[in-house]
Amino acid sequence: MEPFDTAFGLSLPLAVGLFYVVVLLRGGATYALGRGVRGGARRTRLKARLETPRFSRAERIVERWGAPVVAASFLTVGFQTLANLAAGALRMPLIAYLPALAVGGFAWALIWGVVGVATYEAIAELAMRSPLEAAVFVVLVVGTLVLIEVLNHRRQTRRDEVSLLQAAAEA
């Protein structure tokens, strides 16, 4: 492998560029989906997604802070999709949205292009030396991530229940 090749045989700038294209397409498509379905969503299964307390909270944050929060959302896991969808649903002007997508998407591409590929390379190197250690490491990392997701989901479910109870009490 050449010094600047990634595990996939691509140069690091090319790998980051490919990740950038992916995030631009995904973020733009999510924005377009939010923009296009807001009116018609009332008659679809998407209605339930657009009426969750979590989406409402994302909408309030995007409405209050605008494009900077969309750009910063790319540094999070999970919120970036909601932020892009909310920006579309709120009909954020493209002149504000596109720079936020460009900046946030570039940060996301750098993170995944550098850290993600380096992690992959480290695990591949470990697997060549000791497949058992690599398997144990991957299982521990995946198990930890699943545990974190389960705990976050439970916490979010409790928050949603409290929000619904408060809304019912106010009504």
C-alpha positions as CSV (number, residue, x, y, z in Angstrom):
1,M,0.0,0.0,0.0
2,E,1.3,3.5,-0.8
3,P,1.7,5.9,2.1
4,F,-1.5,7.9,1.1
5,D,-3.7,5.0,0.0
6,T,-6.6,4.0,2.1
7,A,-7.7,0.5,2.8
8,F,-9.8,0.5,-0.4
9,G,-6.8,1.5,-2.6
10,L,-8.0,5.1,-3.0
11,S,-6.1,8.2,-2.0
12,L,-7.4,9.9,1.1
13,P,-8.6,13.0,-0.7
14,L,-10.5,10.8,-3.1
15,A,-12.0,8.8,-0.2
16,V,-13.1,12.0,1.5
17,G,-14.5,13.3,-1.8
18,L,-16.6,10.2,-2.2
19,F,-17.9,10.5,1.3
20,Y,-18.7,14.1,0.5
21,V,-20.7,13.2,-2.6
22,V,-22.7,10.6,-0.5
23,V,-23.5,13.1,2.3
24,L,-24.5,15.8,-0.2
25,L,-26.9,13.5,-1.9
26,R,-28.3,12.0,1.3
27,G,-28.7,15.4,3.0
28,G,-30.2,17.0,-0.1
29,A,-32.6,14.2,-0.6
30,T,-33.7,14.3,3.1
31,Y,-34.2,18.1,2.7
32,A,-36.2,17.6,-0.5
33,L,-38.3,14.9,1.2
34,G,-39.1,17.2,4.1
35,R,-39.9,20.0,1.7
36,G,-42.1,17.9,-0.6
37,V,-44.1,15.9,1.9
38,R,-45.0,18.4,4.5
39,G,-48.4,19.2,2.9
40,G,-49.2,15.7,1.7
41,A,-47.8,13.9,4.7
42,R,-51.1,14.2,6.5
43,R,-52.5,11.4,4.3
44,T,-49.5,9.0,4.6
45,R,-47.7,6.8,7.1
46,L,-45.1,9.6,7.3
47,K,-47.6,11.7,9.3
48,A,-46.7,9.8,12.5
49,R,-43.0,10.6,12.0
50,L,-43.7,14.3,11.5
51,E,-45.8,14.5,14.6
52,T,-43.4,13.0,17.1
53,P,-42.1,15.1,20.0
54,R,-38.5,14.4,18.7
55,F,-39.3,15.8,15.3
56,S,-41.1,18.7,16.8
57,R,-38.1,19.5,19.0
58,A,-35.8,19.3,15.9
59,E,-38.1,21.6,14.1
60,R,-38.1,24.2,16.9
61,I,-34.3,24.0,17.1
62,V,-33.9,24.5,13.3
63,E,-36.5,27.2,13.3
64,R,-34.7,29.1,16.1
65,W,-31.1,28.7,15.0
66,G,-31.4,28.1,11.2
67,A,-28.6,27.1,8.9
68,P,-25.9,26.9,11.6
69,V,-27.7,24.2,13.4
70,V,-28.1,22.3,10.2
71,A,-24.3,22.5,9.6
72,A,-23.6,21.5,13.1
73,S,-26.0,18.6,12.9
74,F,-23.6,16.7,10.7
75,L,-21.3,16.3,13.8
76,T,-24.1,14.3,15.5
77,V,-25.5,10.8,15.0
78,G,-29.3,10.7,14.5
79,F,-30.0,14.4,14.7
80,Q,-28.6,15.3,11.3
81,T,-31.4,13.4,9.5
82,L,-34.0,15.2,11.6
83,A,-32.4,18.6,11.1
84,N,-32.3,18.1,7.3
85,L,-35.9,16.9,7.3
86,A,-37.0,19.8,9.5
87,A,-35.2,22.3,7.3
88,G,-37.1,21.0,4.3
89,A,-40.4,20.9,6.2
90,L,-39.9,24.5,7.3
91,R,-39.0,25.4,3.8
92,M,-35.7,26.9,4.7
93,P,-34.5,28.9,1.7
94,L,-32.0,27.1,-0.5
95,I,-29.7,30.1,-0.2
96,A,-29.4,29.4,3.5
97,Y,-29.6,25.6,3.3
98,L,-27.0,24.8,0.6
99,P,-24.1,26.5,2.4
100,A,-25.0,24.7,5.6
101,L,-25.2,21.4,3.8
102,A,-21.8,22.1,2.1
103,V,-20.0,23.0,5.3
104,G,-21.6,20.4,7.5
105,G,-21.3,17.7,4.9
106,F,-17.6,18.5,4.4
107,A,-17.0,18.1,8.2
108,W,-18.9,14.8,8.1
109,A,-16.9,13.6,5.1
110,L,-13.6,14.5,6.8
111,I,-14.6,12.6,9.9
112,W,-15.6,9.5,8.1
113,G,-12.9,9.7,5.5
114,V,-10.1,10.1,8.0
115,V,-11.3,8.5,11.2
116,G,-13.6,5.9,9.7
117,V,-11.0,4.7,7.2
118,A,-8.2,4.7,9.8
119,T,-10.4,2.6,12.1
120,Y,-11.1,0.2,9.3
121,E,-7.4,-0.1,8.5
122,A,-6.5,-0.6,12.2
123,I,-9.1,-3.4,12.5
124,A,-7.9,-5.0,9.3
125,E,-4.3,-4.9,10.5
126,L,-5.3,-6.5,13.8
127,A,-7.3,-9.1,12.0
128,M,-4.2,-10.1,10.0
129,R,-2.2,-10.5,13.2
130,S,-4.9,-12.0,15.3
131,P,-8.4,-12.7,13.9
132,L,-9.7,-13.7,17.3
133,E,-8.6,-10.4,18.9
134,A,-10.1,-8.5,16.0
135,A,-13.4,-10.3,16.3
136,V,-13.6,-9.7,20.1
137,F,-12.8,-6.0,19.5
138,V,-15.5,-5.7,16.9
139,V,-18.1,-7.5,19.0
140,L,-17.2,-5.3,22.0
141,V,-17.5,-2.1,19.9
142,V,-20.8,-3.1,18.3
143,G,-22.2,-4.3,21.6
144,T,-21.3,-1.0,23.2
145,L,-22.9,0.9,20.4
146,V,-26.1,-1.2,20.6
147,L,-26.2,-0.7,24.4
148,I,-25.9,3.0,24.0
149,E,-28.6,3.1,21.3
150,V,-31.0,1.0,23.5
151,L,-30.4,3.3,26.5
152,N,-31.0,6.4,24.4
153,H,-34.1,4.9,22.9
154,R,-35.5,4.1,26.3
155,R,-34.7,7.6,27.6
156,Q,-36.3,9.2,24.5
157,T,-39.4,7.0,24.9
158,R,-39.7,8.3,28.5
159,R,-39.3,11.9,27.3
160,D,-41.9,11.4,24.6
161,E,-44.3,9.9,27.2
162,V,-43.8,12.8,29.5
163,S,-44.3,15.3,26.7
164,L,-47.6,13.6,25.7
165,L,-48.8,13.5,29.3
166,Q,-48.0,17.2,29.7
167,A,-49.7,18.1,26.4
168,A,-52.8,16.0,27.5
169,A,-52.8,17.8,30.9
170,E,-52.7,21.2,29.2
171,A,-55.5,20.4,26.8
